[in-house]
Amino acid sequence: MSAAPRSVIEIVTQRVVARTNRRVKNLVVEVAISGELVTLRGHTSSYHVKQLAQQAAREALPNALLENAIVVE
């Protein structure tokens, strides 16, 4: 990844928030030091929103390994 981890976090966060219409509560985007693993954390009320968040992150970082740890309540 060519972007600094801070900007990657901001980009992914903005995309997830926009795609899910802020339906992921307490959203946290974590980027591993190597920059290859991105983890999504938070809470939502449906699996559909969890999937939307994952798709938004995947579009922002198509070559990164993605872990979707968003909890559906």
DSSP file (Angstrom, degrees, kcal/mol; ACC not computed):
  #  RESIDUE AA STRUCTURE BP1 BP2  ACC     N-H-->O    O-->H-N    N-H-->O    O-->H-N    TCO  KAPPA ALPHA  PHI   PSI    X-CA   Y-CA   Z-CA
    1    1 A M              0   0    0      0, 0.0    35,-0.0     0, 0.0    60,-0.0   0.000 360.0 360.0 360.0 134.6    0.0    0.0    0.0
    2    2 A S        +     0   0    0      2,-0.1     2,-0.1     0, 0.0     0, 0.0   0.750 360.0  83.6 -89.2 -23.9    1.3    3.4   -1.0
    3    3 A A  S    S-     0   0    0      1,-0.1     5,-0.0     2,-0.1     0, 0.0  -0.469  88.5-102.4 -80.9 152.1   -0.8    5.5    1.4
    4    4 A A     >  -     0   0    0     -2,-0.1     4,-2.1     1,-0.1     3,-0.4  -0.407  33.9-112.6 -67.4 148.7    0.2    6.1    5.0
    5    5 A P  H  > S+     0   0    0      0, 0.0     4,-2.5     0, 0.0     5,-0.2   0.850 114.9  57.3 -53.4 -37.9   -1.8    4.0    7.5
    6    6 A R  H  > S+     0   0    0      1,-0.2     4,-2.0     2,-0.2     5,-0.1   0.935 109.4  43.2 -60.9 -46.7   -3.5    7.1    8.9
    7    7 A S  H  > S+     0   0    0     -3,-0.4     4,-2.6     1,-0.2    -1,-0.2   0.845 111.0  55.8 -70.1 -32.1   -4.9    8.1    5.5
    8    8 A V  H  X S+     0   0    0     -4,-2.1     4,-2.6     2,-0.2     5,-0.3   0.926 107.5  49.6 -62.5 -44.3   -5.9    4.6    4.7
    9    9 A I  H  X S+     0   0    0     -4,-2.5     4,-2.6     1,-0.2    -2,-0.2   0.925 112.3  47.8 -60.1 -45.1   -8.0    4.5    8.0
   10   10 A E  H  X S+     0   0    0     -4,-2.0     4,-2.5     2,-0.2    -2,-0.2   0.918 112.3  48.7 -63.7 -44.0   -9.7    7.7    7.1
   11   11 A I  H  X S+     0   0    0     -4,-2.6     4,-2.2     2,-0.2    -2,-0.2   0.942 114.6  44.0 -62.2 -49.2  -10.5    6.6    3.5
   12   12 A V  H  X S+     0   0    0     -4,-2.6     4,-2.7     1,-0.2     5,-0.2   0.917 113.5  51.5 -64.5 -43.3  -11.9    3.3    4.6
   13   13 A T  H  X S+     0   0    0     -4,-2.6     4,-2.7    -5,-0.3     5,-0.2   0.932 110.6  48.3 -59.4 -46.7  -13.9    4.9    7.4
   14   14 A Q  H  X S+     0   0    0     -4,-2.5     4,-2.3     1,-0.2    -1,-0.2   0.907 112.8  48.0 -61.4 -42.4  -15.4    7.5    5.1
   15   15 A R  H  X S+     0   0    0     -4,-2.2     4,-2.7    -5,-0.2    -1,-0.2   0.913 113.1  47.1 -66.1 -42.4  -16.4    4.9    2.6
   16   16 A V  H  X S+     0   0    0     -4,-2.7     4,-2.4     2,-0.2     6,-0.3   0.928 112.8  49.4 -65.7 -44.2  -18.0    2.5    5.2
   17   17 A V  H  X>S+     0   0    0     -4,-2.7     5,-1.8    -5,-0.2     4,-0.7   0.923 114.7  45.1 -60.3 -44.6  -19.9    5.4    6.8
   18   18 A A  H ><5S+     0   0    0     -4,-2.3     3,-0.5    -5,-0.2    -2,-0.2   0.925 115.0  46.5 -65.6 -45.3  -21.2    6.6    3.4
   19   19 A R  H 3<5S+     0   0    0     -4,-2.7    -2,-0.2     1,-0.2    -1,-0.2   0.857 119.8  38.7 -68.0 -35.1  -22.1    3.1    2.2
   20   20 A T  H ><5S-     0   0    0     -4,-2.4     3,-0.9    -5,-0.2    -1,-0.2   0.420 103.9-124.1 -96.9   1.6  -23.9    2.1    5.4
   21   21 A N  T <<5S-     0   0    0     -4,-0.7    -3,-0.2    -3,-0.5    -4,-0.1   0.897  71.5 -58.8  54.4  41.8  -25.5    5.4    6.1
   22   22 A R  T 3 <S+     0   0    0     -5,-1.8    -1,-0.2    -6,-0.3    -5,-0.1   0.753 101.6 134.7  62.7  27.4  -23.8    5.5    9.5
   23   23 A R    <   +     0   0    0     -3,-0.9     2,-0.7    -6,-0.2    22,-0.4   0.398  46.9  85.1 -90.2   4.5  -25.5    2.2   10.5
   24   24 A V  S >  S-     0   0    0     20,-0.1     3,-0.7    -8,-0.1    20,-0.2  -0.926  74.7-149.5-102.4 112.0  -22.3    0.7   12.0
   25   25 A K  E 3  S+A   43   0A   0     18,-3.2    18,-2.2    -2,-0.7    -2,-0.1  -0.557  73.7   7.4 -82.7 144.5  -22.1    1.9   15.5
   26   26 A N  E 3  S-     0   0A   0     -2,-0.2    -1,-0.2    16,-0.2     2,-0.1   0.868  86.6-166.4  54.3  41.7  -18.7    2.5   17.1
   27   27 A L  E <   -     0   0A   0     -3,-0.7     2,-0.4    15,-0.1    15,-0.2  -0.380  10.9-179.8 -63.2 130.1  -16.9    1.8   13.8
   28   28 A V  E     -A   41   0A   0     13,-2.6    13,-2.5    -2,-0.1     2,-0.5  -0.999  13.0-161.3-132.1 129.4  -13.2    1.3   14.2
   29   29 A V  E     -A   40   0A   0     -2,-0.4     2,-0.4    11,-0.2    11,-0.2  -0.958  12.0-168.5-110.3 121.9  -10.9    0.6   11.2
   30   30 A E  E     -A   39   0A   0      9,-2.7     9,-2.7    -2,-0.5     2,-0.5  -0.912   6.3-163.5-112.8 136.9   -7.6   -1.0   12.2
   31   31 A V  E     -A   38   0A   0     -2,-0.4     7,-0.2     7,-0.2   -22,-0.0  -0.983  22.4-125.1-119.8 125.3   -4.6   -1.3    9.8
   32   32 A A    >   -     0   0    0      5,-2.8     3,-2.0    -2,-0.5     5,-0.1  -0.262  28.8-108.4 -63.2 154.6   -1.8   -3.8   10.7
   33   33 A I  T 3  S+     0   0    0      1,-0.3    -1,-0.1     2,-0.1    -2,-0.0   0.850 122.0  55.7 -54.4 -37.4    1.7   -2.3   10.8
   34   34 A S  T 3  S-     0   0    0      1,-0.1    -1,-0.3     3,-0.0    -2,-0.1   0.705 106.1-132.7 -69.7 -18.1    2.5   -4.2    7.6
   35   35 A G  S <  S+     0   0    0     -3,-2.0    -2,-0.1     2,-0.2    -1,-0.1   0.492  81.8 101.5  80.2   3.1   -0.5   -2.5    5.9
   36   36 A E        +     0   0    0      1,-0.1    29,-3.3    28,-0.1     2,-0.5   0.702  70.0  59.7 -93.9 -20.6   -1.7   -5.7    4.5
   37   37 A L  E     - b   0  65A   0     27,-0.2    -5,-2.8    29,-0.1     2,-0.4  -0.940  59.3-174.0-115.8 127.1   -4.5   -6.5    7.0
   38   38 A V  E     -Ab  31  66A   0     27,-2.9    29,-2.9    -2,-0.5     2,-0.4  -0.975   7.5-163.4-117.8 130.0   -7.4   -4.2    7.5
   39   39 A T  E     -Ab  30  67A   0     -9,-2.7    -9,-2.7    -2,-0.4     2,-0.5  -0.951   5.8-154.6-117.8 132.2   -9.9   -5.1   10.3
   40   40 A L  E     +Ab  29  68A   0     27,-2.7    29,-2.4    -2,-0.4     2,-0.3  -0.899  18.3 178.2-102.2 130.7  -13.4   -3.6   10.6
   41   41 A R  E     +Ab  28  69A   0    -13,-2.5   -13,-2.6    -2,-0.5     2,-0.3  -0.962  25.3  86.3-130.9 150.5  -14.9   -3.5   14.1
   42   42 A G  E     - b   0  70A   0     27,-0.6    29,-2.8    -2,-0.3     2,-0.4  -0.964  62.8 -83.0 155.2-165.9  -18.2   -2.1   15.4
   43   43 A H  E     +Ab  25  71A   0    -18,-2.2   -18,-3.2    -2,-0.3     2,-0.3  -0.989  36.8 166.9-136.6 142.7  -21.9   -3.1   15.9
   44   44 A T  E     - b   0  72A   0     27,-2.4    29,-3.0    -2,-0.4   -20,-0.1  -0.942  38.1-124.9-147.4 170.1  -24.8   -3.2   13.6
   45   45 A S  S    S+     0   0    0    -22,-0.4     2,-0.3    -2,-0.3    27,-0.1   0.504  86.8  40.8 -98.6  -4.5  -28.4   -4.6   13.6
   46   46 A S     >  -     0   0    0      1,-0.1     4,-1.5    27,-0.1     5,-0.1  -0.993  65.9-132.8-146.5 153.1  -28.2   -6.6   10.3
   47   47 A Y  H  > S+     0   0    0     -2,-0.3     4,-2.3     1,-0.2     5,-0.2   0.792 107.7  63.7 -68.9 -28.4  -26.0   -8.8    8.3
   48   48 A H  H  > S+     0   0    0      2,-0.2     4,-2.3     1,-0.2    -1,-0.2   0.925 103.2  46.4 -62.0 -44.4  -26.8   -6.7    5.2
   49   49 A V  H  > S+     0   0    0      2,-0.2     4,-2.4     1,-0.2    -1,-0.2   0.892 110.2  54.3 -65.2 -39.2  -25.2   -3.7    6.8
   50   50 A K  H  X S+     0   0    0     -4,-1.5     4,-1.9     1,-0.2    -1,-0.2   0.914 110.1  47.2 -59.3 -42.5  -22.2   -5.8    7.8
   51   51 A Q  H  X S+     0   0    0     -4,-2.3     4,-2.5     2,-0.2    -2,-0.2   0.886 109.2  53.3 -67.6 -39.4  -21.8   -6.9    4.2
   52   52 A L  H  X S+     0   0    0     -4,-2.3     4,-2.3     1,-0.2    -2,-0.2   0.908 108.3  50.9 -60.7 -41.6  -22.2   -3.3    2.9
   53   53 A A  H  X S+     0   0    0     -4,-2.4     4,-2.2     1,-0.2    -1,-0.2   0.914 110.4  49.3 -61.7 -43.2  -19.3   -2.3    5.2
   54   54 A Q  H  X S+     0   0    0     -4,-1.9     4,-2.5     1,-0.2    -2,-0.2   0.911 110.3  50.0 -64.0 -43.1  -17.2   -5.1    3.9
   55   55 A Q  H  X S+     0   0    0     -4,-2.5     4,-2.2     2,-0.2    -1,-0.2   0.894 109.7  51.3 -63.6 -39.8  -17.9   -4.2    0.2
   56   56 A A  H  X S+     0   0    0     -4,-2.3     4,-1.8     2,-0.2    -1,-0.2   0.917 112.3  46.1 -63.5 -43.3  -17.0   -0.5    0.9
   57   57 A A  H  X S+     0   0    0     -4,-2.2     4,-2.3     1,-0.2    -2,-0.2   0.899 111.4  52.4 -65.6 -40.7  -13.7   -1.5    2.5
   58   58 A R  H  < S+     0   0    0     -4,-2.5    -2,-0.2     1,-0.2    -1,-0.2   0.881 108.4  50.6 -64.2 -38.5  -12.9   -3.9   -0.3
   59   59 A E  H  < S+     0   0    0     -4,-2.2    -1,-0.2     1,-0.2    -2,-0.2   0.884 112.5  47.0 -66.4 -37.5  -13.5   -1.2   -2.9
   60   60 A A  H  < S+     0   0    0     -4,-1.8    -2,-0.2     1,-0.3    -1,-0.2   0.866 130.3  21.1 -70.6 -36.3  -11.2    1.2   -1.1
   61   61 A L    ><  +     0   0    0     -4,-2.3     3,-1.3    -5,-0.1    -1,-0.3  -0.640  68.6 169.9-134.2  74.4   -8.5   -1.5   -0.7
   62   62 A P  T 3  S+     0   0    0      0, 0.0    -1,-0.1     0, 0.0    -3,-0.1   0.733  79.2  45.1 -63.7 -22.8   -8.9   -4.2   -3.2
   63   63 A N  T 3  S+     0   0    0      2,-0.1     2,-0.2    -5,-0.0    -5,-0.1   0.457  92.0  99.5-101.5  -0.9   -5.6   -5.9   -2.6
   64   64 A A  S <  S-     0   0    0     -3,-1.3     2,-0.4    -6,-0.2   -27,-0.2  -0.514  78.9-112.2 -85.0 152.4   -5.7   -5.9    1.3
   65   65 A L  E     -b   37   0A   0    -29,-3.3   -27,-2.9    -2,-0.2     2,-0.5  -0.697  39.4-153.2 -76.4 134.1   -6.6   -8.8    3.4
   66   66 A L  E     -b   38   0A   0     -2,-0.4     2,-0.5   -29,-0.2   -27,-0.2  -0.950  17.2-170.0-122.1 128.0   -9.9   -7.9    5.1
   67   67 A E  E     -b   39   0A   0    -29,-2.9   -27,-2.7    -2,-0.5     2,-1.0  -0.968  10.1-157.7-113.5 119.5  -11.2   -9.1    8.4
   68   68 A N  E     +b   40   0A   0     -2,-0.5   -27,-0.1   -29,-0.2   -29,-0.1  -0.811  24.0 162.1 -99.8  97.7  -14.8   -8.1    9.1
   69   69 A A  E     +b   41   0A   0    -29,-2.4   -27,-0.6    -2,-1.0     2,-0.3   0.052  23.5 138.8-103.6  23.4  -15.3   -8.3   12.9
   70   70 A I  E     -b   42   0A   0    -29,-0.2     2,-0.4   -20,-0.1   -27,-0.2  -0.536  49.7-134.3 -69.6 132.6  -18.4   -6.2   12.9
   71   71 A V  E     -b   43   0A   0    -29,-2.8   -27,-2.4    -2,-0.3     2,-0.6  -0.759   7.1-145.3 -93.3 130.9  -20.9   -7.7   15.4
   72   72 A V  E      b   44   0A   0     -2,-0.4   -27,-0.2   -29,-0.2   -25,-0.1  -0.859 360.0 360.0 -95.9 121.2  -24.5   -8.1   14.4
   73   73 A E              0   0    0    -29,-3.0   -28,-0.2    -2,-0.6    -1,-0.1   0.406 360.0 360.0-105.4 360.0  -26.8   -7.6   17.4
